[in-house]
Amino acid sequence: MKNNPRFFFVGKGGGKLSRQFIWKLVRKLGAQIGLENYCTPHTFRHTFATHLLNNGADLRAIQLLLGHSDISTTQIYTKIALDNLKQIYAKHHPRA
């Protein structure tokens, strides 16, 4: 196998894996472990952003990590958990 630093994931021959191969692999593995929802590589991107936000990362920092030029795009990617929203309210609102 060739060592090719240009690719993060490489096939048996050292070349890059196709988008379609990775997409099918993620869907297959998701089904094997019993994920009920549709899972694709893009799901990881949404999950990454949501975990960052729910653990206190600034939305602007998440925007930069995802490479978005418009913060409204980043807001689509993030889903704040209701429990976290309640904690934020309790911590920062004077009448909470």
mmCIF file as gemmi writes it, N, C-alpha and C atoms, coordinates in Angstrom:
data_model
loop_
_atom_site.group_PDB
_atom_site.id
_atom_site.type_symbol
_atom_site.label_atom_id
_atom_site.label_alt_id
_atom_site.label_comp_id
_atom_site.label_asym_id
_atom_site.label_entity_id
_atom_site.label_seq_id
_atom_site.pdbx_PDB_ins_code
_atom_site.Cartn_x
_atom_site.Cartn_y
_atom_site.Cartn_z
_atom_site.occupancy
_atom_site.B_iso_or_equiv
_atom_site.pdbx_formal_charge
_atom_site.auth_seq_id
_atom_site.auth_asym_id
_atom_site.pdbx_PDB_model_num
ATOM 1 N N . MET Axp A 1 ? 0.834 -1.17 0 1 0 ? 1 A 1
ATOM 2 C CA . MET Axp A 1 ? 0 0 0 1 0 ? 1 A 1
ATOM 3 C C . MET Axp A 1 ? 0.887 1.245 0 1 0 ? 1 A 1
ATOM 4 N N . LYS Axp A 2 ? 0.518 2.189 -0.833 1 0 ? 2 A 1
ATOM 5 C CA . LYS Axp A 2 ? 1.254 3.442 -0.891 1 0 ? 2 A 1
ATOM 6 C C . LYS Axp A 2 ? 0.857 4.326 0.285 1 0 ? 2 A 1
ATOM 7 N N . ASN Axp A 3 ? 1.827 5.079 0.765 1 0 ? 3 A 1
ATOM 8 C CA . ASN Axp A 3 ? 1.553 6.063 1.803 1 0 ? 3 A 1
ATOM 9 C C . ASN Axp A 3 ? 1.295 7.386 1.099 1 0 ? 3 A 1
ATOM 10 N N . ASN Axp A 4 ? 0.048 7.851 1.127 1 0 ? 4 A 1
ATOM 11 C CA . ASN Axp A 4 ? -0.301 9.064 0.415 1 0 ? 4 A 1
ATOM 12 C C . ASN Axp A 4 ? -0.843 10.093 1.4 1 0 ? 4 A 1
ATOM 13 N N . PRO Axp A 5 ? -0.045 11.098 1.781 1 0 ? 5 A 1
ATOM 14 C CA . PRO Axp A 5 ? -0.487 12.073 2.778 1 0 ? 5 A 1
ATOM 15 C C . PRO Axp A 5 ? -1.569 13.03 2.27 1 0 ? 5 A 1
ATOM 16 N N . ARG Axp A 6 ? -1.907 12.977 0.986 1 0 ? 6 A 1
ATOM 17 C CA . ARG Axp A 6 ? -2.923 13.881 0.438 1 0 ? 6 A 1
ATOM 18 C C . ARG Axp A 6 ? -4.334 13.468 0.829 1 0 ? 6 A 1
ATOM 19 N N . PHE Axp A 7 ? -4.526 12.213 1.206 1 0 ? 7 A 1
ATOM 20 C CA . PHE Axp A 7 ? -5.866 11.722 1.482 1 0 ? 7 A 1
ATOM 21 C C . PHE Axp A 7 ? -5.992 11.284 2.934 1 0 ? 7 A 1
ATOM 22 N N . PHE Axp A 8 ? -7.12 11.632 3.547 1 0 ? 8 A 1
ATOM 23 C CA . PHE Axp A 8 ? -7.381 11.242 4.931 1 0 ? 8 A 1
ATOM 24 C C . PHE Axp A 8 ? -7.766 9.775 5.005 1 0 ? 8 A 1
ATOM 25 N N . PHE Axp A 9 ? -8.629 9.346 4.109 1 0 ? 9 A 1
ATOM 26 C CA . PHE Axp A 9 ? -9.026 7.945 4.011 1 0 ? 9 A 1
ATOM 27 C C . PHE Axp A 9 ? -8.495 7.405 2.697 1 0 ? 9 A 1
ATOM 28 N N . VAL Axp A 10 ? -7.823 6.268 2.76 1 0 ? 10 A 1
ATOM 29 C CA . VAL Axp A 10 ? -7.272 5.681 1.54 1 0 ? 10 A 1
ATOM 30 C C . VAL Axp A 10 ? -7.777 4.263 1.36 1 0 ? 10 A 1
ATOM 31 N N . GLY Axp A 11 ? -7.862 3.851 0.11 1 0 ? 11 A 1
ATOM 32 C CA . GLY Axp A 11 ? -8.272 2.501 -0.215 1 0 ? 11 A 1
ATOM 33 C C . GLY Axp A 11 ? -7.093 1.541 -0.127 1 0 ? 11 A 1
ATOM 34 N N . LYS Axp A 12 ? -7.333 0.301 -0.476 1 0 ? 12 A 1
ATOM 35 C CA . LYS Axp A 12 ? -6.292 -0.723 -0.408 1 0 ? 12 A 1
ATOM 36 C C . LYS Axp A 12 ? -5.081 -0.385 -1.264 1 0 ? 12 A 1
ATOM 37 N N . GLY Axp A 13 ? -5.316 0.267 -2.391 1 0 ? 13 A 1
ATOM 38 C CA . GLY Axp A 13 ? -4.217 0.615 -3.283 1 0 ? 13 A 1
ATOM 39 C C . GLY Axp A 13 ? -3.532 1.923 -2.95 1 0 ? 13 A 1
ATOM 40 N N . GLY Axp A 14 ? -3.979 2.598 -1.892 1 0 ? 14 A 1
ATOM 41 C CA . GLY Axp A 14 ? -3.364 3.851 -1.49 1 0 ? 14 A 1
ATOM 42 C C . GLY Axp A 14 ? -4.036 5.087 -2.075 1 0 ? 14 A 1
ATOM 43 N N . GLY Axp A 15 ? -5.006 4.894 -2.946 1 0 ? 15 A 1
ATOM 44 C CA . GLY Axp A 15 ? -5.727 6.023 -3.527 1 0 ? 15 A 1
ATOM 45 C C . GLY Axp A 15 ? -6.878 6.472 -2.639 1 0 ? 15 A 1
ATOM 46 N N . LYS Axp A 16 ? -7.462 7.578 -3.024 1 0 ? 16 A 1
ATOM 47 C CA . LYS Axp A 16 ? -8.569 8.107 -2.214 1 0 ? 16 A 1
ATOM 48 C C . LYS Axp A 16 ? -9.82 7.24 -2.362 1 0 ? 16 A 1
ATOM 49 N N . LEU Axp A 17 ? -10.623 7.259 -1.326 1 0 ? 17 A 1
ATOM 50 C CA . LEU Axp A 17 ? -11.919 6.594 -1.372 1 0 ? 17 A 1
ATOM 51 C C . LEU Axp A 17 ? -12.918 7.564 -1.984 1 0 ? 17 A 1
ATOM 52 N N . SER Axp A 18 ? -13.83 7.058 -2.755 1 0 ? 18 A 1
ATOM 53 C CA . SER Axp A 18 ? -14.82 7.924 -3.4 1 0 ? 18 A 1
ATOM 54 C C . SER Axp A 18 ? -15.862 8.388 -2.384 1 0 ? 18 A 1
ATOM 55 N N . ARG Axp A 19 ? -16.505 9.509 -2.695 1 0 ? 19 A 1
ATOM 56 C CA . ARG Axp A 19 ? -17.596 10.021 -1.848 1 0 ? 19 A 1
ATOM 57 C C . ARG Axp A 19 ? -18.691 8.976 -1.725 1 0 ? 19 A 1
ATOM 58 N N . GLN Axp A 20 ? -18.995 8.336 -2.836 1 0 ? 20 A 1
ATOM 59 C CA . GLN Axp A 20 ? -20.075 7.348 -2.848 1 0 ? 20 A 1
ATOM 60 C C . GLN Axp A 20 ? -19.736 6.157 -1.95 1 0 ? 20 A 1
ATOM 61 N N . PHE Axp A 21 ? -18.489 5.709 -1.973 1 0 ? 21 A 1
ATOM 62 C CA . PHE Axp A 21 ? -18.08 4.59 -1.123 1 0 ? 21 A 1
ATOM 63 C C . PHE Axp A 21 ? -18.246 4.946 0.353 1 0 ? 21 A 1
ATOM 64 N N . ILE Axp A 22 ? -17.773 6.121 0.751 1 0 ? 22 A 1
ATOM 65 C CA . ILE Axp A 22 ? -17.867 6.543 2.156 1 0 ? 22 A 1
ATOM 66 C C . ILE Axp A 22 ? -19.333 6.701 2.551 1 0 ? 22 A 1
ATOM 67 N N . TRP Axp A 23 ? -20.137 7.288 1.683 1 0 ? 23 A 1
ATOM 68 C CA . TRP Axp A 23 ? -21.553 7.484 1.958 1 0 ? 23 A 1
ATOM 69 C C . TRP Axp A 23 ? -22.247 6.139 2.198 1 0 ? 23 A 1
ATOM 70 N N . LYS Axp A 24 ? -22.001 5.178 1.325 1 0 ? 24 A 1
ATOM 71 C CA . LYS Axp A 24 ? -22.605 3.851 1.468 1 0 ? 24 A 1
ATOM 72 C C . LYS Axp A 24 ? -22.109 3.147 2.73 1 0 ? 24 A 1
ATOM 73 N N . LEU Axp A 25 ? -20.827 3.296 3.03 1 0 ? 25 A 1
ATOM 74 C CA . LEU Axp A 25 ? -20.247 2.671 4.215 1 0 ? 25 A 1
ATOM 75 C C . LEU Axp A 25 ? -20.883 3.214 5.493 1 0 ? 25 A 1
ATOM 76 N N . VAL Axp A 26 ? -21.031 4.519 5.579 1 0 ? 26 A 1
ATOM 77 C CA . VAL Axp A 26 ? -21.633 5.132 6.763 1 0 ? 26 A 1
ATOM 78 C C . VAL Axp A 26 ? -23.087 4.666 6.918 1 0 ? 26 A 1
ATOM 79 N N . ARG Axp A 27 ? -23.835 4.652 5.831 1 0 ? 27 A 1
ATOM 80 C CA . ARG Axp A 27 ? -25.229 4.185 5.897 1 0 ? 27 A 1
ATOM 81 C C . ARG Axp A 27 ? -25.293 2.732 6.35 1 0 ? 27 A 1
ATOM 82 N N . LYS Axp A 28 ? -24.419 1.9 5.8 1 0 ? 28 A 1
ATOM 83 C CA . LYS Axp A 28 ? -24.4 0.479 6.146 1 0 ? 28 A 1
ATOM 84 C C . LYS Axp A 28 ? -24.056 0.285 7.623 1 0 ? 28 A 1
ATOM 85 N N . LEU Axp A 29 ? -23.019 0.977 8.095 1 0 ? 29 A 1
ATOM 86 C CA . LEU Axp A 29 ? -22.611 0.842 9.492 1 0 ? 29 A 1
ATOM 87 C C . LEU Axp A 29 ? -23.68 1.379 10.44 1 0 ? 29 A 1
ATOM 88 N N . GLY Axp A 30 ? -24.331 2.476 10.051 1 0 ? 30 A 1
ATOM 89 C CA . GLY Axp A 30 ? -25.42 3.011 10.861 1 0 ? 30 A 1
ATOM 90 C C . GLY Axp A 30 ? -26.548 2 11.015 1 0 ? 30 A 1
ATOM 91 N N . ALA Axp A 31 ? -26.877 1.338 9.936 1 0 ? 31 A 1
ATOM 92 C CA . ALA Axp A 31 ? -27.93 0.309 9.982 1 0 ? 31 A 1
ATOM 93 C C . ALA Axp A 31 ? -27.491 -0.876 10.841 1 0 ? 31 A 1
ATOM 94 N N . GLN Axp A 32 ? -26.214 -1.248 10.742 1 0 ? 32 A 1
ATOM 95 C CA . GLN Axp A 32 ? -25.71 -2.395 11.508 1 0 ? 32 A 1
ATOM 96 C C . GLN Axp A 32 ? -25.762 -2.155 13.011 1 0 ? 32 A 1
ATOM 97 N N . ILE Axp A 33 ? -25.557 -0.915 13.43 1 0 ? 33 A 1
ATOM 98 C CA . ILE Axp A 33 ? -25.581 -0.643 14.872 1 0 ? 33 A 1
ATOM 99 C C . ILE Axp A 33 ? -26.968 -0.211 15.346 1 0 ? 33 A 1
ATOM 100 N N . GLY Axp A 34 ? -27.926 -0.236 14.436 1 0 ? 34 A 1
ATOM 101 C CA . GLY Axp A 34 ? -29.309 -0.004 14.822 1 0 ? 34 A 1
ATOM 102 C C . GLY Axp A 34 ? -29.761 1.441 14.871 1 0 ? 34 A 1
ATOM 103 N N . LEU Axp A 35 ? -29.079 2.328 14.171 1 0 ? 35 A 1
ATOM 104 C CA . LEU Axp A 35 ? -29.557 3.708 14.128 1 0 ? 35 A 1
ATOM 105 C C . LEU Axp A 35 ? -30.896 3.748 13.413 1 0 ? 35 A 1
ATOM 106 N N . GLU Axp A 36 ? -31.846 4.381 14.037 1 0 ? 36 A 1
ATOM 107 C CA . GLU Axp A 36 ? -33.184 4.427 13.459 1 0 ? 36 A 1
ATOM 108 C C . GLU Axp A 36 ? -33.29 5.484 12.366 1 0 ? 36 A 1
ATOM 109 N N . ASN Axp A 37 ? -32.563 6.559 12.523 1 0 ? 37 A 1
ATOM 110 C CA . ASN Axp A 37 ? -32.628 7.646 11.555 1 0 ? 37 A 1
ATOM 111 C C . ASN Axp A 37 ? -31.619 7.441 10.433 1 0 ? 37 A 1
ATOM 112 N N . TYR Axp A 38 ? -31.908 8.06 9.321 1 0 ? 38 A 1
ATOM 113 C CA . TYR Axp A 38 ? -31.047 8.055 8.153 1 0 ? 38 A 1
ATOM 114 C C . TYR Axp A 38 ? -29.703 8.67 8.517 1 0 ? 38 A 1
ATOM 115 N N . CYS Axp A 39 ? -28.607 7.982 8.254 1 0 ? 39 A 1
ATOM 116 C CA . CYS Axp A 39 ? -27.281 8.442 8.646 1 0 ? 39 A 1
ATOM 117 C C . CYS Axp A 39 ? -26.382 8.528 7.42 1 0 ? 39 A 1
ATOM 118 N N . THR Axp A 40 ? -25.763 9.684 7.232 1 0 ? 40 A 1
ATOM 119 C CA . THR Axp A 40 ? -24.805 9.9 6.147 1 0 ? 40 A 1
ATOM 120 C C . THR Axp A 40 ? -23.582 10.59 6.726 1 0 ? 40 A 1
ATOM 121 N N . PRO Axp A 41 ? -22.504 10.722 5.968 1 0 ? 41 A 1
ATOM 122 C CA . PRO Axp A 41 ? -21.346 11.464 6.477 1 0 ? 41 A 1
ATOM 123 C C . PRO Axp A 41 ? -21.707 12.9 6.884 1 0 ? 41 A 1
ATOM 124 N N . HIS Axp A 42 ? -22.685 13.484 6.208 1 0 ? 42 A 1
ATOM 125 C CA . HIS Axp A 42 ? -23.088 14.852 6.545 1 0 ? 42 A 1
ATOM 126 C C . HIS Axp A 42 ? -23.729 14.919 7.936 1 0 ? 42 A 1
ATOM 127 N N . THR Axp A 43 ? -24.284 13.81 8.394 1 0 ? 43 A 1
ATOM 128 C CA . THR Axp A 43 ? -24.843 13.733 9.735 1 0 ? 43 A 1
ATOM 129 C C . THR Axp A 43 ? -23.763 14.023 10.771 1 0 ? 43 A 1
ATOM 130 N N . PHE Axp A 44 ? -22.542 13.553 10.513 1 0 ? 44 A 1
ATOM 131 C CA . PHE Axp A 44 ? -21.432 13.8 11.432 1 0 ? 44 A 1
ATOM 132 C C . PHE Axp A 44 ? -21.134 15.295 11.552 1 0 ? 44 A 1
ATOM 133 N N . ARG Axp A 45 ? -21.271 16.01 10.467 1 0 ? 45 A 1
ATOM 134 C CA . ARG Axp A 45 ? -21.026 17.454 10.463 1 0 ? 45 A 1
ATOM 135 C C . ARG Axp A 45 ? -22.061 18.171 11.352 1 0 ? 45 A 1
ATOM 136 N N . HIS Axp A 46 ? -23.327 17.796 11.193 1 0 ? 46 A 1
ATOM 137 C CA . HIS Axp A 46 ? -24.378 18.375 12.031 1 0 ? 46 A 1
ATOM 138 C C . HIS Axp A 46 ? -24.155 18.02 13.505 1 0 ? 46 A 1
ATOM 139 N N . THR Axp A 47 ? -23.81 16.764 13.76 1 0 ? 47 A 1
ATOM 140 C CA . THR Axp A 47 ? -23.589 16.31 15.131 1 0 ? 47 A 1
ATOM 141 C C . THR Axp A 47 ? -22.41 17.035 15.767 1 0 ? 47 A 1
ATOM 142 N N . PHE Axp A 48 ? -21.332 17.205 15.012 1 0 ? 48 A 1
ATOM 143 C CA . PHE Axp A 48 ? -20.148 17.926 15.48 1 0 ? 48 A 1
ATOM 144 C C . PHE Axp A 48 ? -20.538 19.326 15.932 1 0 ? 48 A 1
ATOM 145 N N . ALA Axp A 49 ? -21.273 20.043 15.086 1 0 ? 49 A 1
ATOM 146 C CA . ALA Axp A 49 ? -21.675 21.418 15.397 1 0 ? 49 A 1
ATOM 147 C C . ALA Axp A 49 ? -22.608 21.463 16.606 1 0 ? 49 A 1
ATOM 148 N N . THR Axp A 50 ? -23.549 20.544 16.678 1 0 ? 50 A 1
ATOM 149 C CA . THR Axp A 50 ? -24.498 20.523 17.787 1 0 ? 50 A 1
ATOM 150 C C . THR Axp A 50 ? -23.801 20.225 19.109 1 0 ? 50 A 1
ATOM 151 N N . HIS Axp A 51 ? -22.881 19.27 19.113 1 0 ? 51 A 1
ATOM 152 C CA . HIS Axp A 51 ? -22.134 18.954 20.341 1 0 ? 51 A 1
ATOM 153 C C . HIS Axp A 51 ? -21.31 20.147 20.796 1 0 ? 51 A 1
ATOM 154 N N . LEU Axp A 52 ? -20.682 20.835 19.866 1 0 ? 52 A 1
ATOM 155 C CA . LEU Axp A 52 ? -19.911 22.026 20.234 1 0 ? 52 A 1
ATOM 156 C C . LEU Axp A 52 ? -20.806 23.063 20.894 1 0 ? 52 A 1
ATOM 157 N N . LEU Axp A 53 ? -21.936 23.352 20.277 1 0 ? 53 A 1
ATOM 158 C CA . LEU Axp A 53 ? -22.852 24.358 20.805 1 0 ? 53 A 1
ATOM 159 C C . LEU Axp A 53 ? -23.394 23.949 22.17 1 0 ? 53 A 1
ATOM 160 N N . ASN Axp A 54 ? -23.811 22.709 22.295 1 0 ? 54 A 1
ATOM 161 C CA . ASN Axp A 54 ? -24.384 22.239 23.558 1 0 ? 54 A 1
ATOM 162 C C . ASN Axp A 54 ? -23.364 22.146 24.683 1 0 ? 54 A 1
ATOM 163 N N . ASN Axp A 55 ? -22.089 22.191 24.345 1 0 ? 55 A 1
ATOM 164 C CA . ASN Axp A 55 ? -21.048 22.155 25.372 1 0 ? 55 A 1
ATOM 165 C C . ASN Axp A 55 ? -20.373 23.51 25.554 1 0 ? 55 A 1
ATOM 166 N N . GLY Axp A 56 ? -21.048 24.557 25.096 1 0 ? 56 A 1
ATOM 167 C CA . GLY Axp A 56 ? -20.603 25.904 25.406 1 0 ? 56 A 1
ATOM 168 C C . GLY Axp A 56 ? -19.777 26.629 24.368 1 0 ? 56 A 1
ATOM 169 N N . ALA Axp A 57 ? -19.542 26.038 23.219 1 0 ? 57 A 1
ATOM 170 C CA . ALA Axp A 57 ? -18.763 26.73 22.187 1 0 ? 57 A 1
ATOM 171 C C . ALA Axp A 57 ? -19.562 27.9 21.623 1 0 ? 57 A 1
ATOM 172 N N . ASP Axp A 58 ? -18.859 28.945 21.298 1 0 ? 58 A 1
ATOM 173 C CA . ASP Axp A 58 ? -19.466 30.132 20.711 1 0 ? 58 A 1
ATOM 174 C C . ASP Axp A 58 ? -19.891 29.841 19.276 1 0 ? 58 A 1
ATOM 175 N N . LEU Axp A 59 ? -21.045 30.37 18.879 1 0 ? 59 A 1
ATOM 176 C CA . LEU Axp A 59 ? -21.556 30.13 17.53 1 0 ? 59 A 1
ATOM 177 C C . LEU Axp A 59 ? -20.584 30.627 16.461 1 0 ? 59 A 1
ATOM 178 N N . ARG Axp A 60 ? -19.926 31.737 16.718 1 0 ? 60 A 1
ATOM 179 C CA . ARG Axp A 60 ? -18.945 32.282 15.757 1 0 ? 60 A 1
ATOM 180 C C . ARG Axp A 60 ? -17.767 31.32 15.587 1 0 ? 60 A 1
ATOM 181 N N . ALA Axp A 61 ? -17.312 30.707 16.668 1 0 ? 61 A 1
ATOM 182 C CA . ALA Axp A 61 ? -16.22 29.729 16.582 1 0 ? 61 A 1
ATOM 183 C C . ALA Axp A 61 ? -16.651 28.511 15.768 1 0 ? 61 A 1
ATOM 184 N N . ILE Axp A 62 ? -17.878 28.062 15.981 1 0 ? 62 A 1
ATOM 185 C CA . ILE Axp A 62 ? -18.4 26.926 15.222 1 0 ? 62 A 1
ATOM 186 C C . ILE Axp A 62 ? -18.478 27.285 13.746 1 0 ? 62 A 1
ATOM 187 N N . GLN Axp A 63 ? -18.909 28.494 13.457 1 0 ? 63 A 1
ATOM 188 C CA . GLN Axp A 63 ? -18.971 28.971 12.069 1 0 ? 63 A 1
ATOM 189 C C . GLN Axp A 63 ? -17.606 28.852 11.407 1 0 ? 63 A 1
ATOM 190 N N . LEU Axp A 64 ? -16.575 29.287 12.107 1 0 ? 64 A 1
ATOM 191 C CA . LEU Axp A 64 ? -15.222 29.219 11.544 1 0 ? 64 A 1
ATOM 192 C C . LEU Axp A 64 ? -14.759 27.778 11.361 1 0 ? 64 A 1
ATOM 193 N N . LEU Axp A 65 ? -15.051 26.925 12.33 1 0 ? 65 A 1
ATOM 194 C CA . LEU Axp A 65 ? -14.655 25.51 12.225 1 0 ? 65 A 1
ATOM 195 C C . LEU Axp A 65 ? -15.329 24.814 11.051 1 0 ? 65 A 1
ATOM 196 N N . LEU Axp A 66 ? -16.577 25.186 10.779 1 0 ? 66 A 1
ATOM 197 C CA . LEU Axp A 66 ? -17.302 24.562 9.672 1 0 ? 66 A 1
ATOM 198 C C . LEU Axp A 66 ? -16.995 25.223 8.329 1 0 ? 66 A 1
ATOM 199 N N . GLY Axp A 67 ? -16.355 26.388 8.365 1 0 ? 67 A 1
ATOM 200 C CA . GLY Axp A 67 ? -16.002 27.068 7.125 1 0 ? 67 A 1
ATOM 201 C C . GLY Axp A 67 ? -17.162 27.797 6.468 1 0 ? 67 A 1
ATOM 202 N N . HIS Axp A 68 ? -18.136 28.204 7.272 1 0 ? 68 A 1
ATOM 203 C CA . HIS Axp A 68 ? -19.286 28.924 6.726 1 0 ? 68 A 1
ATOM 204 C C . HIS Axp A 68 ? -18.982 30.415 6.613 1 0 ? 68 A 1
ATOM 205 N N . SER Axp A 69 ? -19.373 31.019 5.508 1 0 ? 69 A 1
ATOM 206 C CA . SER Axp A 69 ? -19.173 32.46 5.361 1 0 ? 69 A 1
ATOM 207 C C . SER Axp A 69 ? -20.321 33.235 6.018 1 0 ? 69 A 1
ATOM 208 N N . ASP Axp A 70 ? -21.479 32.61 6.161 1 0 ? 70 A 1
ATOM 209 C CA . ASP Axp A 70 ? -22.652 33.261 6.747 1 0 ? 70 A 1
ATOM 210 C C . ASP Axp A 70 ? -23.084 32.509 8.006 1 0 ? 70 A 1
ATOM 211 N N . ILE Axp A 71 ? -23.213 33.221 9.103 1 0 ? 71 A 1
ATOM 212 C CA . ILE Axp A 71 ? -23.551 32.576 10.377 1 0 ? 71 A 1
ATOM 213 C C . ILE Axp A 71 ? -24.948 31.947 10.356 1 0 ? 71 A 1
ATOM 214 N N . SER Axp A 72 ? -25.825 32.419 9.487 1 0 ? 72 A 1
ATOM 215 C CA . SER Axp A 72 ? -27.162 31.812 9.41 1 0 ? 72 A 1
ATOM 216 C C . SER Axp A 72 ? -27.078 30.37 8.911 1 0 ? 72 A 1
ATOM 217 N N . THR Axp A 73 ? -26.072 30.06 8.116 1 0 ? 73 A 1
ATOM 218 C CA . THR Axp A 73 ? -25.854 28.678 7.682 1 0 ? 73 A 1
ATOM 219 C C . THR Axp A 73 ? -25.476 27.82 8.878 1 0 ? 73 A 1
ATOM 220 N N . THR Axp A 74 ? -24.63 28.348 9.75 1 0 ? 74 A 1
ATOM 221 C CA . THR Axp A 74 ? -24.206 27.618 10.943 1 0 ? 74 A 1
ATOM 222 C C . THR Axp A 74 ? -25.396 27.355 11.852 1 0 ? 74 A 1
ATOM 223 N N . GLN Axp A 75 ? -26.299 28.31 11.955 1 0 ? 75 A 1
ATOM 224 C CA . GLN Axp A 75 ? -27.47 28.143 12.815 1 0 ? 75 A 1
ATOM 225 C C . GLN Axp A 75 ? -28.342 26.979 12.348 1 0 ? 75 A 1
ATOM 226 N N . ILE Axp A 76 ? -28.37 26.712 11.07 1 0 ? 76 A 1
ATOM 227 C CA . ILE Axp A 76 ? -29.132 25.584 10.533 1 0 ? 76 A 1
ATOM 228 C C . ILE Axp A 76 ? -28.522 24.267 11.025 1 0 ? 76 A 1
ATOM 229 N N . TYR Axp A 77 ? -27.21 24.236 11.152 1 0 ? 77 A 1
ATOM 230 C CA . TYR Axp A 77 ? -26.499 23.022 11.534 1 0 ? 77 A 1
ATOM 231 C C . TYR Axp A 77 ? -26.646 22.669 13.006 1 0 ? 77 A 1
ATOM 232 N N . THR Axp A 78 ? -26.967 23.635 13.821 1 0 ? 78 A 1
ATOM 233 C CA . THR Axp A 78 ? -26.938 23.414 15.262 1 0 ? 78 A 1
ATOM 234 C C . THR Axp A 78 ? -28.339 23.293 15.832 1 0 ? 78 A 1
ATOM 235 N N . LYS Axp A 79 ? -28.486 22.349 16.71 1 0 ? 79 A 1
ATOM 236 C CA . LYS Axp A 79 ? -29.746 22.148 17.419 1 0 ? 79 A 1
ATOM 237 C C . LYS Axp A 79 ? -29.427 22.159 18.906 1 0 ? 79 A 1
ATOM 238 N N . ILE Axp A 80 ? -29.897 23.179 19.587 1 0 ? 80 A 1
ATOM 239 C CA . ILE Axp A 80 ? -29.608 23.261 21.02 1 0 ? 80 A 1
ATOM 240 C C . ILE Axp A 80 ? -30.619 22.401 21.777 1 0 ? 80 A 1
ATOM 241 N N . ALA Axp A 81 ? -30.123 21.621 22.685 1 0 ? 81 A 1
ATOM 242 C CA . ALA Axp A 81 ? -30.982 20.744 23.479 1 0 ? 81 A 1
ATOM 243 C C . ALA Axp A 81 ? -31.8 21.59 24.451 1 0 ? 81 A 1
ATOM 244 N N . LEU Axp A 82 ? -33.042 21.19 24.677 1 0 ? 82 A 1
ATOM 245 C CA . LEU Axp A 82 ? -33.933 21.922 25.562 1 0 ? 82 A 1
ATOM 246 C C . LEU Axp A 82 ? -33.338 22.034 26.967 1 0 ? 82 A 1
ATOM 247 N N . ASP Axp A 83 ? -32.711 20.987 27.458 1 0 ? 83 A 1
ATOM 248 C CA . ASP Axp A 83 ? -32.085 21.029 28.791 1 0 ? 83 A 1
ATOM 249 C C . ASP Axp A 83 ? -31.007 22.11 28.842 1 0 ? 83 A 1
ATOM 250 N N . ASN Axp A 84 ? -30.213 22.21 27.796 1 0 ? 84 A 1
ATOM 251 C CA . ASN Axp A 84 ? -29.166 23.235 27.761 1 0 ? 84 A 1
ATOM 252 C C . ASN Axp A 84 ? -29.775 24.625 27.716 1 0 ? 84 A 1
ATOM 253 N N . LEU Axp A 85 ? -30.856 24.778 27 1 0 ? 85 A 1
ATOM 254 C CA . LEU Axp A 85 ? -31.525 26.063 26.912 1 0 ? 85 A 1
ATOM 255 C C . LEU Axp A 85 ? -32.046 26.487 28.294 1 0 ? 85 A 1
ATOM 256 N N . LYS Axp A 86 ? -32.6 25.548 29.029 1 0 ? 86 A 1
ATOM 257 C CA . LYS Axp A 86 ? -33.072 25.84 30.385 1 0 ? 86 A 1
ATOM 258 C C . LYS Axp A 86 ? -31.916 26.235 31.3 1 0 ? 86 A 1
ATOM 259 N N . GLN Axp A 87 ? -30.781 25.555 31.174 1 0 ? 87 A 1
ATOM 260 C CA . GLN Axp A 87 ? -29.61 25.882 31.995 1 0 ? 87 A 1
ATOM 261 C C . GLN Axp A 87 ? -29.075 27.276 31.667 1 0 ? 87 A 1
ATOM 262 N N . ILE Axp A 88 ? -29.048 27.603 30.4 1 0 ? 88 A 1
ATOM 263 C CA . ILE Axp A 88 ? -28.575 28.931 29.98 1 0 ? 88 A 1
ATOM 264 C C . ILE Axp A 88 ? -29.486 30.005 30.561 1 0 ? 88 A 1
ATOM 265 N N . TYR Axp A 89 ? -30.783 29.777 30.464 1 0 ? 89 A 1
ATOM 266 C CA . TYR Axp A 89 ? -31.748 30.731 31.013 1 0 ? 89 A 1
ATOM 267 C C . TYR Axp A 89 ? -31.539 30.886 32.524 1 0 ? 89 A 1
ATOM 268 N N . ALA Axp A 90 ? -31.447 29.765 33.225 1 0 ? 90 A 1
ATOM 269 C CA . ALA Axp A 90 ? -31.294 29.798 34.679 1 0 ? 90 A 1
ATOM 270 C C . ALA Axp A 90 ? -29.997 30.495 35.097 1 0 ? 90 A 1
ATOM 271 N N . LYS Axp A 91 ? -28.963 30.327 34.326 1 0 ? 91 A 1
ATOM 272 C CA . LYS Axp A 91 ? -27.656 30.899 34.673 1 0 ? 91 A 1
ATOM 273 C C . LYS Axp A 91 ? -27.57 32.395 34.362 1 0 ? 91 A 1
ATOM 274 N N . HIS Axp A 92 ? -28.224 32.833 33.304 1 0 ? 92 A 1
ATOM 275 C CA . HIS Axp A 92 ? -27.983 34.188 32.82 1 0 ? 92 A 1
ATOM 276 C C . HIS Axp A 92 ? -29.142 35.163 32.994 1 0 ? 92 A 1
ATOM 277 N N . HIS Axp A 93 ? -30.333 34.698 33.302 1 0 ? 93 A 1
ATOM 278 C CA . HIS Axp A 93 ? -31.455 35.618 33.438 1 0 ? 93 A 1
ATOM 279 C C . HIS Axp A 93 ? -31.663 35.953 34.917 1 0 ? 93 A 1
ATOM 280 N N . PRO Axp A 94 ? -31.783 37.243 35.24 1 0 ? 94 A 1
ATOM 281 C CA . PRO Axp A 94 ? -31.88 37.64 36.651 1 0 ? 94 A 1
ATOM 282 C C . PRO Axp A 94 ? -33.145 37.143 37.363 1 0 ? 94 A 1
ATOM 283 N N . ARG Axp A 95 ? -34.187 36.818 36.626 1 0 ? 95 A 1
ATOM 284 C CA . ARG Axp A 95 ? -35.435 36.357 37.265 1 0 ? 95 A 1
ATOM 285 C C . ARG Axp A 95 ? -35.637 34.849 37.149 1 0 ? 95 A 1
ATOM 286 N N . ALA Axp A 96 ? -34.612 34.154 36.774 1 0 ? 96 A 1
ATOM 287 C CA . ALA Axp A 96 ? -34.733 32.698 36.595 1 0 ? 96 A 1
ATOM 288 C C . ALA Axp A 96 ? -34.814 31.996 37.93 1 0 ? 96 A 1
